[in-house]
Amino acid sequence: MQQGKNNKIWLVVKLLFYIYVGAGLIAFLVQDLLIFHPTRLPPNHKFVFSEPFTELNIKVSEGRNVNIIKFSSSMPAKGLVLFFHGNMRNIERYAGYATLLTKRHYDIWMIDYPGFGKSTGKATEQNMYADAVMLYNMAGKTFAPIDIIIYGKSLGTGVASYLSAQRRCKNLILETPYYSMKDLARHYLLLYPTNLLIKYSFPTNEHLKLTPAPVTIFHGTEDEVIPYKQSIKLAAENPSVELVTIENGKHNNLSQFPLFAKKLDSALRIQ
């Protein structure tokens, strides 16, 4: 009888092991689908936005184009915001940020990652970094570094923080950032070695250590996608960071809070 009981326990252990390994393998194989949620657009798609804009489509290599939307302030611009959006759809989803910033008299340039919107190619970490540097270099032909603000939202915080570590800017604004992609994955995959399992790094924490510009972080305490504690860790390690805590704020509603508007105004005025 004891032998039969031991056999059952051993079968359960093996079953749990196979489930663990199988789930980990699935997570490894489909991680691109878990991280990136693009909506592709045909080349002839006509954008309709409430703010004045111009569109650029730049070929960066064979089979890879980058789509850029430049929104213009109706008043003489105080500066330029380079905006790196989240992991959903394409620029159309984030166009509300254009109004948020142009009404504060800033121009704003948005870029779609490879495979998002009209941008083509594969959304690798290095491709996203390279496109960010290209966008900055374009901006540098018209704007001085003291007039350039780098802004990252969600997924884009890893790209924005990389750029701020590589190029000079007036300041860096991060909305709902993660400490690193591997650290964020650990929140969802508690029992797995995410350093081995996740191929994307996006080490925001490391980029901030190399960023000379002032940094403002916005994060809600009820963020259901990227836990608030990710920003607490970033702020704890970087004295130059101002962490703006939005009580009861979630992942996509921070702009509805008066504190967000007040602190955004302050961040844009940083000298």
ABEGO torsion letter per residue (X at the ends): XAAAAAAAAAAAAAAAAAAAAAAAAAAAAAAAAAABBBBBBBAABBBBBABBBBBBBBBABBGBBBBBBBBBBABBBAEBBBBBBBABEBAAAAAAAAAAAAAAGBBBBBBBBBGBEABBEBBBAAAAAAAAAAAAAAAAAABBAAABBBBBBEAAAAAAAAAAAABBBABBBBBGBBABAAAAAAAABAABBAAAABABAGBAAAAAAABABBBBBBBBAABAABBAAAAAAAAAABAABBBBBBBGBBAAAAAABAAAAAAAAAAAABX
